[in-house]
Amino acid sequence: MKYDLEYVLDSALDGVFIVASDHRLVLFNRACEELYNISREDVMDKAYWKLSDFQQSWDIISKKGGKISYGELGAKIERMELNHKGGRQVWVETIYTPIFDKENGEIAYVMGVIKDITELKRVEDEKKCLQNELVTIRRELESQYDFSTIVGNSPQILHALKLAAKVAPQNTTVMLAGESGTGKELLAKAIHYNSPRASRPFVALNCSAFPDTLFESELFGYEKGAFTGADKAKPGKIALASGGTLFLDEVTSMSPPTQAKILRVIQEREYEPLGAVRSKIADIRIIAATNKELETLVKEGTFREDLYYRLFVYPITLPPLRERIEDLPTLIETLLRKFHHAMGKSVRGVSPEALKVLMEYHWPGNVRELQNVIERMMILSKEDRIDVADLPRYLVDSARTRPLKSKTTGDLSKGMSLENSVHQVERELILQALQKCDNNKTRAARMLGLTRSTFRYKLSKISPEYSLVPDYKVGSV
């Protein structure tokens, strides 16, 4: 039997050796001799050191009056580089295991198994590099989507950033309202990357980008065999965003059946992939965005009232660029600096004449349109600054050329500032619009050419008792 065991161990691919407590080398198989450049003396020294280590652990247990059980001391693992018989350096892992005497319970032998882990070590090193890269990328994302990257000093944008900073650490559902191009997704990312969920995914889904037949599978995913052609399961956006944030852009584009299902996700925090028989946990934070008046859609019956109230827990309104035009010079400077690094072009600024045209333009595409215009001008400009000749023709032709006139003017002799004059004009126009519309805020906002969210914000500045929460029941006249 003894010789059969030695034959089996000699046939093993891994090196195996056994050293007795009296320093006798009981076994030293062929793999130890032929594969690795390691001497019997080195094996004896290593095994004796491990034997002493095991004995010390056993003595500590014995002094406490304990009894050793099978596997209690376990095994000790050591990694090192050795010379392989092929002349290359290999990483090996040696596992030392104590063997006890059945009669007296003392450690009688130490068995060592040497295994080639070169490939495993390579994979581990690659994994560590990827983890380090992931940490670096995450830090870059966090800095890229910090609140400070949202440029502006106007009261409207500062108010929006203040609300976003307060809600970021919470798990509250957020509704971002504002026209297209105002930076809703940028703010959503800033909220995510400044929240406890920052280390988890941020997944964006444009609700208008898919037809109804595909939207649910894109959102919830599907199981294998759920429909013809589903030869394998596919996770939806909710599963991909697990532990992180799901950003639903243009949320008003969802069909009524999908609205009912997303309502269940928000209420119950669970969902069912297509073809699934069991619900799954939806560990996500939802940030929704819309460029439409949700209250109007609810009254028209195209958007569920209960979903409206679930999404409108914490609304934040992003003002259009034309309502914070004082931020335009700072935005232009930021974009020029951004494209300077990206394109390597040394366009440093905008001439006063060009800036005047840009300030008078109404910017229907908001910050997104401004970014496109600046990028185009950076490409076409041949000088170190942008002039009127570099501006798109449509922009120059459409720029506002007539100043806004009002019956109300400030008395400069009494120290009325421009800011106070503008505030007074806004106040009178808003109150007049409310009076003409019998205090119907939706109609008053439409009369002034404002979104309801912007109108509500301006109204709250006039009368603090007004809040961002809808102030009338949907469906009322």
C-alpha positions in Angstrom: 0.0 0.0 0.0 2.8 2.3 0.9 4.5 1.8 -2.5 1.2 2.3 -4.3 0.7 5.6 -2.6 4.2 6.7 -3.5 3.5 5.7 -7.2 0.3 7.7 -7.2 2.0 10.8 -5.7 4.9 10.4 -8.2 2.4 10.5 -11.0 0.8 13.8 -9.8 1.4 17.0 -11.7 1.8 19.0 -8.6 4.8 18.7 -6.3 4.0 16.9 -3.0 6.3 16.4 0.0 5.9 15.2 3.6 8.2 16.1 6.5 8.0 14.4 9.9 8.1 16.2 13.2 11.6 14.8 13.7 12.8 16.5 10.5 12.8 13.4 8.4 11.8 13.8 4.7 9.2 11.1 4.3 8.2 11.9 0.8 9.5 14.1 -2.1 7.7 13.2 -5.3 9.0 13.4 -8.8 7.2 16.7 -9.7 9.3 18.4 -6.9 12.5 17.1 -8.4 11.8 17.5 -12.1 9.5 20.5 -12.5 10.8 23.0 -9.9 14.4 24.0 -9.1 14.0 23.3 -5.4 16.4 21.3 -3.3 15.4 18.8 -0.6 17.2 21.0 2.0 15.1 24.0 1.0 12.0 21.8 1.4 13.1 20.7 4.8 13.8 24.2 6.0 10.4 25.5 4.8 8.5 22.5 6.2 10.3 22.8 9.5 9.4 26.5 9.7 5.7 25.7 9.0 5.8 22.8 11.5 7.0 25.2 14.2 4.2 27.6 13.2 1.6 24.9 13.4 3.0 23.7 16.7 2.8 27.3 18.2 -0.8 27.6 17.2 -1.6 24.2 18.7 0.2 25.2 22.0 -2.0 28.3 22.2 -5.1 26.2 21.9 -3.8 23.6 24.4 -3.0 26.2 27.0 -6.6 27.4 26.9 -7.7 23.9 27.6 -9.2 23.4 24.2 -9.1 20.3 22.0 -8.1 20.5 18.3 -10.7 19.3 15.8 -10.2 18.2 12.2 -9.3 21.1 10.1 -9.2 23.6 13.0 -5.6 24.6 12.3 -6.4 24.5 8.6 -3.7 25.0 6.0 -1.2 27.7 5.5 -0.5 29.1 2.0 2.7 30.6 0.7 3.3 32.0 -2.7 6.7 32.5 -4.4 8.5 32.5 -7.8 10.5 29.4 -8.7 12.6 28.3 -11.7 10.7 25.9 -13.9 12.5 23.1 -15.7 11.8 24.8 -19.0 14.0 27.8 -17.8 11.1 30.2 -17.2 10.0 31.8 -14.0 6.8 30.5 -12.6 4.6 31.5 -9.7 3.8 28.6 -7.3 1.5 28.3 -4.4 2.5 25.9 -1.6 -0.2 24.7 0.7 1.1 23.3 4.1 -1.3 21.0 6.0 -0.6 19.5 9.5 -1.2 15.7 10.0 -1.9 14.6 13.5 -0.9 11.4 15.3 -4.1 9.4 16.1 -2.7 8.2 19.4 -1.4 11.3 21.2 -3.0 14.0 19.1 0.3 15.7 18.4 1.4 17.1 15.0 3.3 14.2 13.4 3.8 15.4 9.8 3.5 18.4 7.6 2.4 17.8 4.0 3.2 20.4 1.3 1.6 20.6 -2.1 3.2 22.9 -4.7 0.9 24.0 -7.5 1.8 26.1 -10.6 -0.4 29.3 -10.4 1.3 31.4 -13.0 -1.9 31.8 -15.1 -4.0 32.5 -12.0 -1.4 35.1 -10.9 -1.6 36.8 -14.3 -5.4 36.9 -14.2 -5.3 38.3 -10.6 -2.8 41.0 -11.7 -5.0 41.9 -14.7 -8.0 42.1 -12.4 -6.2 44.4 -10.0 -5.2 46.7 -12.9 -8.8 46.8 -14.1 -10.0 47.6 -10.6 -7.5 50.4 -10.3 -8.6 51.7 -13.7 -12.2 51.5 -12.6 -11.5 53.5 -9.5 -9.7 56.1 -11.7 -12.6 56.3 -14.1 -15.1 56.6 -11.3 -13.2 59.4 -9.8 -13.0 61.2 -13.2 -16.8 60.7 -13.6 -17.5 62.1 -10.1 -15.4 65.1 -10.9 -16.8 65.5 -14.4 -20.4 65.5 -13.0 -19.8 67.5 -9.9 -22.4 70.2 -9.2 -19.6 72.8 -9.9 -19.5 71.7 -13.5 -23.0 73.1 -14.0 -22.1 76.7 -14.9 -24.2 79.7 -13.9 -24.7 82.3 -11.2 -28.2 83.4 -12.0 -30.8 83.0 -9.2 -32.7 80.4 -11.2 -29.8 78.0 -11.8 -28.4 78.5 -8.2 -31.9 77.6 -6.8 -32.0 74.4 -8.9 -28.5 73.4 -7.8 -29.4 74.1 -4.2 -32.4 71.8 -4.5 -30.3 69.1 -6.2 -27.6 69.2 -3.6 -30.1 68.7 -0.8 -31.8 65.7 -2.4 -28.6 64.0 -3.7 -27.8 62.1 -0.4 -31.3 60.8 -0.2 -33.1 57.9 -2.1 -36.0 60.2 -3.1 -37.5 60.1 -6.6 -36.6 63.3 -8.5 -38.5 65.0 -11.3 -36.4 67.3 -13.5 -38.5 69.7 -15.6 -37.3 72.1 -18.3 -37.1 72.6 -22.0 -34.9 70.4 -24.2 -31.3 71.3 -24.0 -31.3 72.8 -20.5 -29.0 70.1 -19.0 -31.5 67.8 -17.3 -29.3 64.7 -17.8 -26.2 66.5 -16.7 -28.0 67.5 -13.4 -29.3 63.9 -13.1 -25.7 62.6 -13.3 -24.5 65.2 -10.8 -27.2 64.0 -8.3 -26.2 60.4 -8.9 -22.4 60.9 -8.5 -22.9 62.9 -5.4 -25.1 60.2 -3.8 -24.4 57.0 -1.8 -25.1 55.2 -5.1 -22.2 56.8 -6.9 -20.2 53.6 -7.1 -23.1 51.8 -8.9 -24.3 52.3 -12.5 -26.1 55.3 -13.9 -28.3 54.0 -16.6 -30.2 56.4 -18.9 -33.3 55.4 -20.9 -35.0 57.8 -23.4 -38.6 56.8 -23.2 -39.4 58.2 -26.7 -36.6 56.2 -28.4 -38.5 52.9 -28.6 -41.9 51.9 -29.8 -44.3 50.5 -27.3 -43.7 46.9 -28.4 -40.0 47.2 -27.6 -40.0 49.7 -24.7 -41.1 47.2 -22.0 -38.5 44.6 -23.0 -35.8 47.4 -23.0 -36.9 48.5 -19.5 -37.8 45.2 -17.8 -35.7 42.7 -19.9 -37.0 39.3 -20.8 -36.4 35.6 -20.1 -35.4 33.0 -22.6 -38.4 31.9 -24.6 -40.5 34.9 -23.7 -41.3 35.4 -27.4 -40.3 34.2 -30.8 -36.6 34.8 -31.2 -35.8 35.2 -27.5 -33.2 32.4 -27.6 -31.5 33.7 -24.4 -32.4 36.0 -21.5 -31.6 39.7 -21.7 -31.4 42.0 -18.6 -33.4 45.3 -18.9 -32.3 48.8 -17.8 -33.7 48.2 -14.3 -31.5 45.2 -13.8 -28.5 47.0 -15.3 -29.0 49.9 -12.9 -29.3 47.7 -9.9 -27.9 49.5 -6.9 -27.6 52.7 -8.9 -29.8 55.2 -10.6 -32.2 54.8 -13.5 -32.8 58.1 -15.5 -36.0 58.1 -17.4 -35.8 60.9 -20.0 -39.0 62.2 -21.7 -41.0 60.2 -19.3 -44.3 61.5 -20.7 -43.7 59.3 -23.9 -44.6 56.1 -22.0 -47.8 54.4 -23.0 -50.5 53.9 -20.4 -49.8 50.2 -19.9 -46.1 50.9 -19.3 -47.0 53.8 -17.0 -48.9 51.3 -14.9 -45.9 49.0 -14.7 -43.4 51.7 -13.9 -45.8 52.9 -11.1 -45.6 49.4 -9.6 -41.8 49.6 -9.7 -41.8 52.9 -7.8 -44.5 51.7 -5.3 -43.4 48.1 -4.7 -39.8 48.3 -5.7 -40.1 45.1 -7.8 -40.7 44.2 -11.4 -41.2 41.3 -13.7 -39.1 40.7 -16.9 -41.2 39.5 -19.9 -41.8 35.8 -19.6 -40.8 35.6 -15.9 -42.9 33.8 -13.3 -41.5 35.6 -10.3 -40.9 39.3 -9.5 -37.4 40.7 -9.0 -36.3 43.4 -6.6 -35.8 46.8 -8.2 -32.9 48.3 -6.1 -32.8 51.6 -8.0 -33.3 55.3 -7.6 -35.4 56.9 -10.2 -34.8 60.3 -11.7 -37.3 61.3 -14.3 -37.2 64.2 -16.8 -39.7 65.9 -19.0 -39.9 68.9 -21.3 -43.7 69.0 -21.2 -46.3 70.3 -18.8 -47.2 67.2 -16.8 -50.2 68.8 -15.1 -51.8 69.5 -18.5 -51.2 65.9 -19.7 -52.8 64.6 -16.6 -55.9 66.8 -17.1 -56.0 65.6 -20.7 -55.9 62.0 -19.5 -52.7 61.0 -21.4 -50.6 60.7 -18.2 -51.7 58.8 -15.1 -52.5 61.0 -12.1 -51.2 58.5 -9.5 -47.9 58.2 -11.4 -47.7 61.9 -11.6 -47.8 62.2 -7.9 -45.3 59.4 -7.5 -42.8 61.1 -9.8 -43.4 64.6 -8.6 -42.1 64.0 -5.1 -39.2 66.4 -5.5 -39.4 68.5 -8.6 -36.5 70.7 -9.8 -37.0 73.1 -12.7 -34.1 74.0 -14.9 -34.6 77.4 -16.5 -34.2 78.0 -20.2 -31.1 79.9 -21.3 -33.1 82.9 -22.4 -34.3 83.3 -18.8 -30.8 83.3 -17.4 -29.0 85.1 -20.2 -26.7 86.7 -17.6 -24.9 83.3 -17.5 -24.1 83.4 -21.2 -20.6 84.9 -20.9 -19.6 82.4 -18.3 -21.0 79.5 -20.4 -19.2 80.7 -23.5 -15.9 81.0 -21.6 -16.4 77.4 -20.2 -17.2 76.0 -23.6 -14.3 77.7 -25.3 -12.0 76.3 -22.7 -13.5 72.8 -23.2 -13.2 72.8 -27.0 -9.7 74.4 -26.8 -8.5 71.3 -25.0 -10.5 68.9 -27.3 -9.5 70.5 -30.6 -6.2 72.1 -29.8 -7.3 75.4 -31.3 -6.3 78.7 -29.6 -9.6 80.6 -29.8 -9.5 82.6 -26.5 -12.6 84.7 -26.5 -15.5 86.5 -28.2 -15.6 90.0 -29.5 -17.9 92.5 -27.7 -20.0 92.8 -31.0 -20.4 89.0 -31.3 -21.2 88.7 -27.6 -23.9 91.4 -28.0 -25.5 89.3 -30.8 -25.3 86.1 -28.7 -26.9 87.9 -25.8 -29.8 89.1 -27.9 -30.6 85.7 -29.4 -33.5 83.8 -27.8 -31.8 80.4 -27.8 -34.7 78.0 -28.4 -32.2 75.0 -28.2 -30.9 76.3 -24.9 -27.4 75.3 -23.7 -27.2 72.4 -26.1 -27.7 74.8 -29.0 -25.1 77.1 -27.5 -22.6 74.3 -27.3 -23.2 73.4 -31.0 -22.7 77.0 -32.0 -19.5 77.4 -30.1 -18.1 74.2 -31.5 -18.9 75.3 -35.0 -17.4 78.7 -34.5 -14.2 77.1 -33.0 -13.9 75.1 -36.2 -14.5 77.9 -38.6 -12.7 80.8 -36.8 -9.3 81.7 -38.2 -8.5 84.3 -35.6 -7.8 84.0 -31.9 -11.3 85.3 -31.0 -14.7 84.9 -32.5 -16.3 87.8 -34.3 -19.7 88.5 -35.7 -18.6 87.2 -39.2 -18.0 83.8 -37.6 -21.5 83.6 -36.2 -24.2 81.5 -38.1 -26.3 83.7 -40.3 -29.6 82.5 -38.8 -28.4 83.5 -35.4 -27.6 87.0 -36.4 -30.9 87.4 -38.3 -32.9 86.1 -35.4 -31.2 88.0 -32.7 -33.4 90.3 -30.7 -32.9 93.8 -31.9 -35.6 95.7 -29.9 -35.3 96.2 -26.2 -38.2 95.1 -24.0 -40.5 98.0 -23.2 -42.6 98.3 -20.1 -45.0 100.9 -18.7 -43.3 100.5 -15.4 -39.9 102.1 -15.0 -37.7 102.7 -12.0 -36.9 106.1 -10.7 -33.1 106.4 -11.0 -33.1 109.6 -9.1 -34.4 107.6 -6.1 -31.8 104.9 -6.5 -33.9 102.3 -8.3 -31.4 99.8 -9.7 -31.8 97.9 -13.0 -32.3 94.6 -11.1 -35.1 96.0 -9.0 -36.7 97.6 -12.0 -36.7 94.2 -13.8 -38.1 92.5 -10.7 -40.9 95.1 -10.5 -41.8 94.7 -14.2 -41.9 90.9 -13.8 -44.0 91.2 -10.6 -46.6 93.4 -12.3 -46.8 91.3 -15.5 -47.2 88.1 -13.5 -49.9 89.5 -11.2 -51.7 91.0 -14.2 -51.7 87.7 -16.0 -53.1 85.9 -12.9 -55.8 88.5 -12.7 -56.8 88.1 -16.3 -56.8 84.3 -16.1 -58.8 84.1 -12.8 -55.7 82.8 -10.9 -55.3 79.9 -13.3 -51.6 79.4 -13.3 -51.4 77.2 -16.4 -53.2 79.8 -18.5 -51.2 82.7 -17.0 -47.9 80.9 -17.8 -49.1 80.3 -21.3 -50.1 84.0 -21.7 -46.6 85.1 -20.7 -44.9 82.5 -22.8 -43.4 80.6 -19.9 -43.5 77.0 -18.8 -45.7 76.3 -15.8 -42.6 75.3 -13.8 -40.8 78.5 -14.6 -43.9 80.5 -13.9 -44.3 78.8 -10.5 -40.6 79.5 -9.7 -41.0 83.2 -10.5 -44.3 83.3 -8.5 -42.6 81.8 -5.5 -40.1 84.7 -5.6 -43.0 87.2 -5.5 -45.0 85.4 -2.8 -43.1 83.0 -0.6 -46.2 81.1 0.3 -46.2 79.5 -3.2 -44.1 76.3 -3.4 -42.9 74.1 -6.1 -45.5 71.5 -5.2 -48.6 71.6 -7.5 -51.0 74.0 -5.8 -54.3 72.7 -7.3 -55.8 69.3 -7.7 -55.4 67.9 -11.1 -58.7 67.9 -12.9 -60.0 71.1 -11.3 -61.1 74.0 -13.4 
